[in-house]
Structure formats: C-alpha cells, structure tokens
C-alpha cells in the first residue's frame, strides 16, 4: 500500500513536470488529468466498509480486572 502511494506521487510529479515543459496549456491539462486520476484512485479504493480503528485488541480496564480475577 505504501509503495503504491509513493509510485502514484512520483507519477503525478512526472506528469506535472512534463506539462510544465510543454507550456501553460500543457501544464493546465496535466493538472486536470492528475486531479481526475487521484479522484478515481481514491474512489476505486473505497470498498464501502466502515473504517475500523487502527488499534486492535486493546483491553479495557474491565477486561484486565476480569482476567486477574479468573487467574487468582
């Protein structure tokens, strides 16, 4: 996942640099194309599931005390 984000960023910079070399019109068209590409990439990555918390398995105080009660 991280590599694909880096490659996308480098690709977008390359397109913008190529557009800058061709002039104002080329640069404007590249900005539009990059915006569409990033929007499409973001929309296609969305699978519709709700976002889950990043931290998994963190016990609550109740879980810790319950485990200590069962062990003792």
N, C-alpha and C positions, 0 to 999 in steps of 0.2 A: 504494500500500500504506500509506504513512504517513498519507495523508488519511483512509483508511477506519478506521484505528485511532483517529485523533482524533475522527472522527464517532461511532464506537462509544462512546468515552469520554464525549463530550458527551451522547449519547443516554442512557447509563446514569445519568449525573448528573441529567438531566431527569426520568427515571422515579423516581429516589430522592427528588428534591425534591417531585414530585407526591405520592408516597406519604407523605412527611413532613407535607404539608399536610392529608392526609385522616385522619391519626391513626396510632396504633400498629399496628393491624391492616393498614391500607393500606401502611404502611412495610414491615412484615414480608413481605407478599405481593410487594411490589416487589423486595425483596432476593432472595427466592426466584426470581422471574421473571428478574431480572438475572443471577443465578448460572447458571440454565439457559441463558439466551441466550448468555452468554460461553462456556460449555462447548460448546454447539452450534456456535458460530462457530469455536472452536478445533478441534473435531473435523472440521468440514467443510473447513477449510483444509488439513488434513493429507492429502497425496496419496500417502503410503506410501513415498516415495523416501527414501533415507538423506540425512542432512544433509551438504551439501558444505561444504568450507572456504570462508570468506569471501574469502580472498586467493587470486587466481588468477594463474598464470604467474610465480611467484617462482622464479628459477633457483637450483639448488643449486650448491655450490662446484664439483662435478664438471662441471656444465653450463658454468659460466663458464670453467674451465680448458680444457675441450674446445673451446669456441668460440675461445678465444685461440690454442690450438694450431693449429686449422684456419686462422685468419686469418693466422698468421705463417708 
